[in-house]
């Protein structure tokens, strides 16, 4: 009997079906017709760039334009240069405290921005610098904030994790706490009947937080126009997704919320999925949707993490050389005849110059005055009559 049981078990194991995995190569989108200088043209995204859970895939045939692709390239290069500048300033001890960089994940931030409107809302965790710029901030504003200068987007008092614009709600330092906040922003949009949605970003490391699932439940219960976006860069701090999560297909973890897993290294796939998600929540009013962008960060979790104690240098180098999102877009542009290598190198030089000038402007800005410690605590017009400081005698009257 025991032999028969083992035979039956082996047969059951042998019949496990083959499961297709997500494609994460940065340059698998194919040109469908002749590329044009001024007119839109068709390209086709690789079919394995999307995996679905209780929803249909986005269309694989996509219209793009030369100007849009070149603008994406310029923005991705500029965002990477900005993060590289922050890295250098931190190592020079000009930036202190926490600093989390998004080098390698540029397709997510730039692709997201190209798929939404200026009135849509975005909230994310602490790896927020590119989104802060793309959502209406400035490079000197971000660098100035990191340096603790008055030119900073929070006047030098917030630091890396506290940067905001009217459509960008941070930059949040508590792991996973931005997810219920994002659901709340979407609740306000539905309550006021705004034709907009909120993209609520979090990492694979935050995906196991209880408040994330509570936000999922309320969003689905009330059909809020909220797109929950898991940026799966494979590692939560120093722990791989496989070691922390029993289910690493994060796009399936919304229970009754449909999900879409996306190649987060191909910016064309990212933009297409974001437009799909926005139609789902705003135009079709189907309630929330869960997106998972499979991406990769080249550096450590933060500046104090070398990023090589839990993964090999060979793994990082392989990702840089074979799946880099900027190099993938560069290959599209060159192979489709939209710009030459020299023209793209000129864009690279301009991006470096833009960032270098912003860094110098930020460094020249003064640090906040002592009196500034009393400002920006309350929303303007809601301050109490006075505020007590560290000691009883230290009082500021508004």
Secondary structure, DSSP 8 states (H G I E B T S, - for coil): -HHHHHHHHHHHHHT----------TT--EE-S---SSS-EEEE--GGGEEEESS----SEEEE-HHHHHHHHHHHHHHHHHHHHHHHHHHTTSS-S-----TT-HHHHHHHHHHS-TTSEEE--S--HHHHHHTT--HHHHHHHHHTBTTSTTTTSS-TT---BTTB-----STTHHHHHHHHHHHHHHHTT-S--EEEEEETTTTT-HHHHHHHHHHHHTT-SEEEEEEE-SEETTEEHHHH-S---GGGTTTTS-EEEEETT-HHHHHHHHHHHHIIIIIS----EEEEEE---SS-SSTT--S-SSS-HHHHHHHHHHS-HHHHHHHHHHHTTSS-HHHHHHHHHHHHHHHHHHHHHHHHS-B--GGGGGSSSS-TT---SEEE-SSTT-EEE-
